Amino acid sequence: MIKTITFAAMHFTVAFSVAYLITGDVLVGGLVAMVEPAINTVAYYFHEKFWQRFSQADRQQLADTMMGLAESQALR
């Protein structure tokens, strides 16, 4: 859970900085920094839980499949 919290803190900072630099508005920067990373952090948490259910062999097979798809797209 510590990893998730530190990821959230970093993400909030990046989201605020980008939104503020684009808009120049502290309120918009704050709103974006609160909403987008909060949703993304929850998604990240569940992604990690889902990923842990795969065995190492399953992860390797998935990686091989993804690489094969990427290579076939690159050849087009």
CORGIJO-V455700 format. One record per residue. N is the residue number from 1. PSI is psi in radians with two decimals (999 if undefined). OMEGA is omega as a letter, one per 40 degrees, with the letter a starting at -180 (999 if undefined). Layout:
n = [N,N]
psi = [PSI,PSI]
omega = [OMEGA,OMEGA]
This chain:
n = [1,2,3,4,5,6,7,8,9,10,11,12,13,14,15,16,17,18,19,20,21,22,23,24,25,26,27,28,29,30,31,32,33,34,35,36,37,38,39,40,41,42,43,44,45,46,47,48,49,50,51,52,53,54,55,56,57,58,59,60,61,62,63,64,65,66,67,68,69,70,71,72,73,74,75,76]
psi = [-0.52,-0.73,-0.73,-0.72,-0.75,-0.62,-0.74,-0.77,-0.77,-0.74,-0.73,-0.79,-0.79,-0.80,-0.77,-0.81,-0.80,-0.84,-0.70,-0.75,-0.61,-0.74,-0.46,0.20,2.11,-0.67,-0.84,-0.77,-0.76,-0.74,-0.80,-0.73,-0.46,-0.72,-0.98,-0.89,-0.56,-0.80,-0.77,-0.63,-0.73,-0.76,-0.72,-0.76,-0.84,-0.56,-0.77,-0.76,-0.78,-0.76,-0.62,-0.35,-0.38,2.47,2.94,-0.70,-0.72,-0.71,-0.70,-0.72,-0.73,-0.76,-0.74,-0.73,-0.78,-0.70,-0.69,-0.73,-0.74,-0.71,-0.68,-0.58,-0.63,-0.50,-0.22,999]
omega = [i,i,i,a,i,i,i,a,i,a,i,a,i,a,i,a,a,a,i,i,a,a,a,a,a,a,i,i,i,i,i,a,i,a,a,i,i,i,a,i,i,i,i,i,a,i,i,i,i,a,a,a,i,i,i,i,i,i,i,i,i,i,i,i,a,i,i,i,i,i,i,i,a,a,a,999]
